Amino acid sequence: MARIRNHRSKWQVLYRDPATKRERSAGVFNRKVDATRQLRAVEYKLEVGEWIDPTLQATLYADWAWTWIETRSDLKPKTLDGYVSLLNSRILPTFGDVRLRDIRAIDVEQWVAGMAAGGLSPSRTRQAYNVLSSSLKAAVRSDMIRVNPADGAKLPKIKINEMRHLTPAEVETIANRVEDQYEVLVYVLAYCAIRAGEAVALKRKNVNIVRSELRVVESATEINGRIEFGATKNRRNRNVTVPKFLVKRVEEHLNSYVAQDPDALVFGSPLGGPLRLSNFRHRVWTPALEGTDLEGVRIHDLRHTAASILINQGLHPKIVQQHLGHSSIVVTMDRYGHLYPSDTERVQDALDAAFESGLVGPTTPSVEPEADQMQTGA
């Protein structure tokens, strides 16, 4: 498993790599006693499965990071682009030239604290940390290092902004103020609850007027100035119900603004190409809200509005989940559970009833004394 070789007055520790079965060096020492100490350490780690090849541990983080990023074919293009951006701007300047074995937990803690002190937002700081931690976790799985030094790092807390839910009247205000070509888009986002990227990717063939349904099968994302079409957020296709009042409007929109080609985009740009949400926000959305109480409302708030409308109408969380396309009902309740009516009074009544039953307690039947006891007592 491991041995010591004397060569030119030097003592070299050799071991057989469990993975390749090749003999490798675990260090060269001037004294045999030091080599013996290393030999015992190597033998122990090999036996318990904790041995890591020193040459792998010496890999520069930058070299490993690019190797790792090339394996992330599971990521959507926009997500992958974000990872690369964070590597270049936040991670490699600090850890790029550091060997994997030399990255310590305190180094990660100081790096996180430095980003926060430099004014980087908590969410962006967490994103950078997640990329670093994921890459180091992969290094552990690949036997490059034994533990992930990023595990357990203290991260800045993210302030959760309260969701904005519009009333149907407020939705109507926006729909009436945007350009005619995008009136139906506002209604679809607010009542069908599809994501803005899903609306951009919606095609004529995905609209079923007879069944009052939209078939959501892909999403569009703007990456570095180009539009990328890909899978939906949770990679699941779904059918979305279109309310009756909107079906006729959708049909009229198709006849007025959409080509007959089944692959024609339902909500395209004025020039006929894919709608860029950044342009739509700047050119259509923001001007439509100016001078109203709705300034600052985001396009995504229309999706929250759809959820609140369904909940206010008393629909079960499972139905809300399906309409919004959430991956699970847990996601729905985490985000919108606070909108459901409180059961406080029912809980109070149940607890009060239990308490009162305890005060009454079990009744104990009275016992008549026996005859002889009665005579004796007399």
Secondary structure as the mmCIF struct_conf table of DSSP 4:
data_model
#
loop_
_struct_conf.conf_type_id
_struct_conf.id
_struct_conf.beg_label_comp_id
_struct_conf.beg_label_asym_id
_struct_conf.beg_label_seq_id
_struct_conf.end_label_comp_id
_struct_conf.end_label_asym_id
_struct_conf.end_label_seq_id
STRN STRN1 ALA A 2 HIS A 7
TURN_TY1_P TURN_TY1_P1 ARG A 8 SER A 9
STRN STRN2 LYS A 10 ARG A 16
TURN_TY1_P TURN_TY1_P2 PRO A 18 THR A 20
STRN STRN3 GLU A 23 PHE A 29
BEND BEND1 ASN A 30 ARG A 31
HELX_RH_AL_P HELX_RH_AL_P1 LYS A 32 VAL A 48
TURN_TY1_P TURN_TY1_P3 GLY A 49 GLY A 49
HELX_RH_AL_P HELX_RH_AL_P2 PRO A 54 GLN A 57
TURN_TY1_P TURN_TY1_P4 ALA A 58 ALA A 58
BEND BEND2 THR A 59 THR A 59
STRN STRN4 LEU A 60 LEU A 60
HELX_RH_AL_P HELX_RH_AL_P3 TYR A 61 ILE A 69
TURN_TY1_P TURN_TY1_P5 GLU A 70 THR A 71
TURN_TY1_P TURN_TY1_P6 SER A 73 ASP A 74
BEND BEND3 LEU A 75 LEU A 75
HELX_RH_AL_P HELX_RH_AL_P4 PRO A 77 LEU A 86
HELX_RH_PI_P HELX_RH_PI_P1 LEU A 87 ILE A 91
HELX_RH_AL_P HELX_RH_AL_P5 LEU A 92 PHE A 95
TURN_TY1_P TURN_TY1_P7 GLY A 96 ASP A 97
BEND BEND4 VAL A 98 VAL A 98
STRN STRN5 ARG A 99 ARG A 99
HELX_RH_3T_P HELX_RH_3T_P1 LEU A 100 ASP A 102
HELX_RH_AL_P HELX_RH_AL_P6 ALA A 105 ALA A 117
TURN_TY1_P TURN_TY1_P8 GLY A 118 GLY A 119
HELX_RH_AL_P HELX_RH_AL_P7 PRO A 122 ARG A 141
TURN_TY1_P TURN_TY1_P9 SER A 142 ASP A 143
BEND BEND5 MET A 144 MET A 144
BEND BEND6 ARG A 146 VAL A 147
TURN_TY1_P TURN_TY1_P10 PRO A 149 GLY A 152
HELX_LH_PP_P HELX_LH_PP_P1 PRO A 156 ARG A 164
HELX_RH_AL_P HELX_RH_AL_P8 PRO A 168 ARG A 177
BEND BEND7 VAL A 178 VAL A 178
HELX_RH_3T_P HELX_RH_3T_P2 ASP A 180 TYR A 182
HELX_RH_AL_P HELX_RH_AL_P9 GLU A 183 TYR A 187
HELX_RH_PI_P HELX_RH_PI_P2 VAL A 188 CYS A 192
HELX_RH_AL_P HELX_RH_AL_P10 ALA A 196 ALA A 201
STRN STRN6 LYS A 203 LYS A 203
HELX_RH_3T_P HELX_RH_3T_P3 ARG A 204 ASN A 206
STRN STRN7 VAL A 207 ASN A 208
TURN_TY1_P TURN_TY1_P11 ILE A 209 SER A 212
STRN STRN8 GLU A 213 VAL A 216
STRN STRN9 SER A 219 ILE A 223
TURN_TY1_P TURN_TY1_P12 ASN A 224 GLY A 225
STRN STRN10 ARG A 226 GLY A 230
TURN_TY1_P TURN_TY1_P13 LYS A 233 ASN A 234
BEND BEND8 ARG A 235 ARG A 235
STRN STRN11 ARG A 238 THR A 241
HELX_LH_PP_P HELX_LH_PP_P2 VAL A 242 PRO A 243
HELX_RH_AL_P HELX_RH_AL_P11 LYS A 244 TYR A 257
BEND BEND9 VAL A 258 VAL A 258
BEND BEND10 GLN A 260 ASP A 261
TURN_TY1_P TURN_TY1_P14 PRO A 262 ASP A 263
STRN STRN12 LEU A 265 LEU A 265
TURN_TY1_P TURN_TY1_P15 VAL A 266 PHE A 267
STRN STRN13 GLY A 268 GLY A 268
TURN_TY1_P TURN_TY1_P16 PRO A 270 LEU A 271
BEND BEND11 GLY A 272 GLY A 273
STRN STRN14 PRO A 274 PRO A 274
HELX_LH_PP_P HELX_LH_PP_P3 LEU A 275 ARG A 276
HELX_RH_AL_P HELX_RH_AL_P12 LEU A 277 PHE A 280
HELX_RH_PI_P HELX_RH_PI_P3 ARG A 281 TRP A 285
HELX_RH_AL_P HELX_RH_AL_P13 THR A 286 LEU A 289
TURN_TY1_P TURN_TY1_P17 GLU A 290 GLY A 291
BEND BEND12 THR A 292 THR A 292
TURN_TY1_P TURN_TY1_P18 ASP A 293 GLY A 296
TURN_TY1_P TURN_TY1_P19 ILE A 299 HIS A 300
HELX_RH_AL_P HELX_RH_AL_P14 ASP A 301 ASN A 312
TURN_TY1_P TURN_TY1_P20 GLN A 313 GLY A 314
HELX_RH_AL_P HELX_RH_AL_P15 PRO A 317 LEU A 324
TURN_TY1_P TURN_TY1_P21 GLY A 325 GLY A 325
BEND BEND13 SER A 327 SER A 328
HELX_RH_AL_P HELX_RH_AL_P16 ILE A 329 TYR A 336
HELX_RH_3T_P HELX_RH_3T_P4 GLY A 337 LEU A 339
BEND BEND14 TYR A 340 TYR A 340
HELX_LH_PP_P HELX_LH_PP_P4 PRO A 341 SER A 342
HELX_RH_AL_P HELX_RH_AL_P17 THR A 344 VAL A 360
HELX_LH_PP_P HELX_LH_PP_P5 GLU A 368 GLU A 370
HELX_RH_AL_P HELX_RH_AL_P18 ALA A 371 GLY A 377
#
